[in-house]
Amino acid sequence: MRICFVIQGEGRGHFTQALALREFLLRHGHQVVAAIAGTNGRRPLPDYALNAFGVPLQSIFSPGFHFKAQRGISITASLTDALSHLPQLGQSLNVLEQTIAQTQPDLIINFLEAATGVGKLLGRIRIPVLVLGHQFMLFHPAFIHSNHARTQQWGFRNFVRLVGSKSSKLALSFYRAPDLPNSNLHVCPPLLRKQLFEIKQVVHGHYLLVYLLNHGYATDIERWCQDHADVPVHCFYDKPGAPDEEKRLPNLVFHKLHGDKFLQMMAGCRAVVCTAGFESVSEAAYLGKPVLMIPVQNHIEQYLNALDAVHAGFGIRDSMFNLNRLLDTATPRGGPAFKAWVDEAESIVIKAVERAAQSGI
């Protein structure tokens, strides 16, 4: 089967999913004939993804979030920017159509990129699409429910509906849940990068490991470390121009984002602190590490991710970087049941791919 990937490039987790899925497809005799990533230019596409799919990675415009001082999301600025760039969305659809015409795929796999959903809704994309993401658990009765920020939730749900227009849906989940065939929605474990499974030794170390989506939160980490000089902390962030490694305090080292290095340090840490991204939480749970989740302000998806992860028993959440909460040895963590669920990902996702291609949706 010939397959085209379309990847939402705002979050690194979508690339993680795409790379894992490509490995599965190749083992089952399928071929990725095109790869397209949506970007808005504010967060560059990661270098490792440019040549990772066996075909050149094309880019199209995709709206993204605006952040206040690289911390919380500015909803007004994000919406205004998206509306002002509607003509570029039309250009993105043109690129999709041209790529489909040139490469003749049998199926598009959409990693939550909005342009593909719009193209399906308008009838400009006529081949089957499988769209996947944790976000589709929103429509599953097993998913956690909350009355927090109901207007944002309404907007988020409708955005996810748009992305999934006229497509087969694969909901990535922290836990097992029944498929919903009447809604054409199937449930799958997280798709995690192969480097995670290659880790040979996991130990319970003394340091805390922090992953920051936005470097504006680095000052919060620094303040906490000043007050807890006996606790070593390693923090990975995406600050432009930052050195590969910088010792800011005797007990605090900042690292430029590096996927392999971060995983190796996760295997040896005491606990993980992150902003509730689905893949980061899943990796920590797979390695049996407790997690403290601090959702980015006004980021409703991360807020719901954190609730869902707490419900799954993976860790705790907070609105502030209170890292001292992780010093409690009773902090929840993942376990063998989650690992067994993740290990089923390949068989489940390949069935979903083949089912989607045959569906004609």
C-alpha positions in Angstrom: 0.0 0.0 0.0 1.2 3.5 -0.9 0.7 6.0 2.0 1.0 9.8 2.4 1.8 11.2 5.8 0.5 14.7 6.7 1.8 15.8 10.1 0.9 18.7 12.4 4.3 20.2 13.0 3.5 22.4 16.0 4.1 19.6 18.6 7.0 17.2 18.5 4.7 14.4 19.6 3.1 14.2 16.1 6.6 13.5 14.6 7.2 10.8 17.2 3.9 9.1 16.2 4.7 9.4 12.5 8.2 7.9 12.9 6.9 5.0 15.0 4.1 4.3 12.5 6.5 4.4 9.6 8.5 1.6 11.2 5.3 -0.5 11.6 4.3 0.1 8.0 7.7 -0.9 6.5 7.7 -4.2 8.5 4.3 -5.0 6.9 5.3 -4.2 3.4 3.7 -0.8 3.0 5.4 2.3 1.6 5.4 6.0 2.6 5.5 7.8 -0.7 5.1 11.4 0.6 5.5 13.3 3.9 4.1 16.8 4.5 4.3 18.8 7.7 2.3 21.9 8.7 4.2 24.8 10.1 3.8 28.5 10.8 7.4 29.4 11.0 7.4 30.3 14.7 8.7 26.9 15.8 11.1 25.4 13.2 10.6 21.8 12.1 13.1 19.5 14.0 16.2 18.6 12.1 15.8 14.9 12.8 12.5 14.9 10.9 13.7 16.4 7.6 15.1 13.1 6.3 13.5 10.6 8.5 10.7 9.4 6.3 12.6 8.1 3.3 11.1 10.9 1.1 11.7 14.7 1.3 9.6 16.4 4.0 7.5 19.1 2.4 6.1 21.9 4.4 2.7 23.7 4.2 1.3 26.6 6.2 -0.6 25.6 9.4 -1.9 27.9 12.1 -0.5 27.6 15.5 -0.5 29.0 19.0 0.7 32.5 20.1 2.3 32.5 23.5 2.6 35.3 26.0 6.3 35.7 26.9 6.8 32.0 25.9 4.5 30.8 28.7 0.7 30.7 28.4 -1.3 30.7 25.2 -2.9 33.9 24.0 -6.3 32.7 22.7 -7.2 36.0 21.0 -3.9 36.4 19.2 -4.0 32.7 18.1 -7.5 33.1 16.6 -6.7 36.4 15.0 -3.6 35.0 13.4 -5.4 31.9 12.1 -8.2 34.0 10.5 -5.6 36.4 8.9 -3.9 33.5 7.2 -6.9 31.8 5.6 -5.6 32.4 2.1 -2.5 30.4 3.0 -4.7 27.5 4.1 -6.0 27.5 0.5 -2.4 27.2 -0.8 -1.8 24.3 1.6 -4.7 22.5 0.1 -3.2 23.1 -3.3 0.0 21.5 -2.2 -1.9 18.5 -0.8 -3.8 18.0 -4.1 -0.6 18.3 -6.1 1.3 15.8 -3.9 -1.6 13.3 -4.1 -1.7 13.6 -7.9 2.1 13.1 -8.2 2.5 10.2 -5.8 -0.8 8.4 -6.1 -1.2 7.2 -2.5 -3.9 4.7 -1.6 -4.3 6.3 1.9 -3.5 9.5 3.8 -2.5 9.1 7.4 -3.2 12.5 9.1 -1.4 13.3 12.3 -3.9 16.0 13.3 -3.1 18.5 10.5 -6.1 20.7 9.9 -5.6 21.2 6.2 -6.4 17.5 5.5 -9.7 17.7 7.4 -10.7 20.8 5.5 -9.7 19.1 2.2 -11.9 16.1 3.0 -14.8 18.3 4.2 -14.7 20.3 0.9 -14.4 17.2 -1.2 -10.9 18.2 -2.5 -9.3 15.1 -1.1 -11.1 12.0 -2.5 -8.9 9.2 -1.2 -9.4 7.5 2.2 -7.9 9.2 5.3 -7.0 7.8 8.7 -6.6 10.5 11.3 -5.0 9.7 14.6 -4.3 11.4 17.9 -5.1 11.3 21.6 -7.5 14.1 20.9 -10.1 11.7 19.5 -10.6 10.2 23.0 -12.6 13.4 23.6 -15.5 11.6 21.9 -15.2 8.3 23.8 -17.4 7.7 26.9 -14.3 6.3 28.8 -12.5 9.7 28.6 -12.4 11.9 31.7 -14.9 14.7 31.8 -14.5 18.2 33.3 -16.5 21.5 33.5 -13.3 23.5 33.4 -13.1 26.2 30.6 -16.2 25.0 28.8 -16.0 27.5 26.0 -12.5 26.5 25.3 -13.5 22.8 25.4 -16.3 23.5 22.9 -13.9 25.2 20.5 -11.3 22.4 20.9 -13.9 19.7 20.3 -15.1 21.4 17.1 -11.6 21.8 15.9 -10.9 18.1 16.4 -14.2 17.3 14.6 -13.0 19.5 11.7 -9.6 17.7 11.5 -11.4 14.3 11.5 -14.0 15.2 8.8 -15.0 12.3 6.7 -12.1 10.2 8.0 -11.5 7.0 9.9 -10.3 7.9 13.4 -7.7 6.2 15.6 -7.8 7.5 19.2 -4.5 7.1 21.0 -5.2 6.3 24.7 -3.4 5.8 28.0 -5.6 2.9 28.7 -7.7 0.2 27.1 -11.2 1.2 25.9 -13.7 -0.4 23.6 -13.8 0.6 19.9 -16.8 2.5 18.6 -17.4 1.1 15.1 -20.6 3.0 14.7 -18.6 6.2 15.0 -15.7 4.8 12.9 -13.5 5.4 16.0 -11.0 2.8 17.2 -8.7 2.9 20.2 -5.0 2.3 20.1 -2.1 2.5 22.5 0.4 5.4 22.3 2.8 5.2 19.3 6.2 5.7 21.0 9.7 6.0 19.4 11.8 2.9 19.0 14.6 4.4 21.0 12.5 4.0 24.1 12.3 0.2 23.6 16.1 0.1 23.1 16.9 1.3 26.6 18.6 -1.5 28.4 18.7 -0.3 32.0 16.2 1.7 34.0 17.3 2.9 37.4 15.8 5.1 40.2 18.3 8.0 40.3 18.5 11.1 42.5 17.8 13.9 40.0 14.5 15.3 38.7 14.1 15.6 34.9 12.1 18.5 33.5 10.8 19.0 29.9 9.5 22.5 29.0 7.5 23.1 25.9 8.1 26.8 26.3 11.3 28.3 27.7 9.5 31.1 29.4 8.9 28.7 32.4 12.7 28.3 32.9 12.7 31.0 35.6 10.1 29.0 37.6 12.5 26.0 37.6 15.4 28.2 38.6 13.6 29.7 41.5 12.6 26.3 42.8 16.2 25.0 42.6 17.4 28.0 44.5 15.1 27.0 47.4 15.9 23.3 47.2 19.7 23.2 46.7 19.9 19.6 47.8 17.8 18.3 44.8 19.7 18.0 41.5 17.6 19.0 38.4 18.2 18.6 34.7 15.9 20.7 32.4 15.4 20.3 28.7 14.0 23.3 26.8 13.8 25.0 23.4 15.3 28.4 24.0 16.7 29.8 20.7 20.5 30.2 20.8 20.9 28.3 24.1 24.1 26.2 24.4 23.8 22.4 24.3 24.4 22.4 28.1 24.5 25.1 30.7 25.0 24.8 34.5 22.9 27.6 35.8 23.1 26.7 39.5 25.1 24.0 41.4 22.0 21.8 41.3 20.5 22.9 38.0 21.6 22.1 34.4 19.8 23.3 31.3 20.0 21.3 28.2 19.0 22.1 24.6 16.3 19.8 23.4 17.8 16.5 22.3 15.5 13.5 21.9 18.0 10.6 22.5 19.7 12.4 25.4 16.4 13.2 27.1 15.3 9.6 26.9 18.6 8.3 28.3 18.3 10.7 31.2 14.7 9.8 31.8 15.8 6.2 32.2 18.0 7.2 35.1 15.9 10.0 36.8 13.9 10.0 40.0 10.8 11.5 38.4 9.7 13.6 35.4 8.2 17.1 35.2 6.5 18.1 32.0 3.7 20.3 30.6 1.3 17.3 30.0 2.2 16.4 26.4 0.8 13.0 25.6 4.0 11.5 24.4 6.2 12.7 27.3 3.7 11.4 29.8 3.5 8.0 28.0 7.2 7.6 27.8 7.6 8.3 31.5 4.8 5.9 32.4 6.4 3.2 30.2 9.7 3.5 32.1 7.8 3.5 35.4 8.7 7.1 36.4 6.3 9.3 38.4 5.2 12.4 36.6 4.3 15.9 37.7 2.2 17.6 35.0 1.8 21.4 34.8 -0.4 22.2 31.7 0.6 25.3 29.8 -1.7 28.2 30.8 -4.9 28.4 28.5 -3.9 25.1 26.8 -7.1 23.2 27.2 -5.7 20.1 25.5 -2.9 19.8 28.0 -5.3 20.4 30.9 -7.4 17.5 29.8 -4.3 15.3 29.1 -3.2 15.9 32.7 -6.7 14.9 34.1 -6.7 11.8 31.9 -3.1 10.8 33.0 -4.0 11.2 36.7 -7.1 9.1 36.1 -4.9 6.5 34.5 -2.7 6.5 37.6 0.5 7.9 36.0 1.2 10.9 38.3 0.0 14.2 39.7 -0.9 17.6 38.3 -0.4 21.1 39.5 -0.8 24.7 38.2 2.6 25.6 39.4 6.1 24.1 39.3 5.9 22.6 42.8 8.5 20.0 42.2 8.7 19.1 45.8 5.5 17.2 45.4 7.6 14.6 43.5 9.8 14.0 46.5 7.0 11.9 48.0 7.8 8.2 47.4 4.0 7.5 47.1 3.6 9.4 43.9 1.7 7.3 41.3 3.5 5.9 38.3 2.9 3.6 35.3 3.4 -0.2 35.5 3.4 -3.5 33.7 -0.2 -3.2 32.5 0.6 0.0 30.6 3.7 -1.6 29.1 1.6 -4.5 27.9 -0.9 -2.1 26.3 1.8 -0.2 24.5 3.4 -3.4 23.2 0.1 -4.1 21.3 0.3 -0.9 19.3 1.8 -2.3 16.1 -0.9 -5.0 15.6 -3.7 -2.6 16.4 -2.5 0.2 14.2 -1.8 -2.0 11.2 -5.4 -3.3 11.3 -6.6 0.2 11.5 -4.6 1.3 8.5 -5.8 -1.6 6.4 -9.4 -1.1 7.5 -9.3 2.6 6.7 -7.9 2.0 3.2 -10.7 -0.5 2.5 -13.4 1.7 3.9 -13.6 4.2 1.0 -14.3 7.0 3.4 
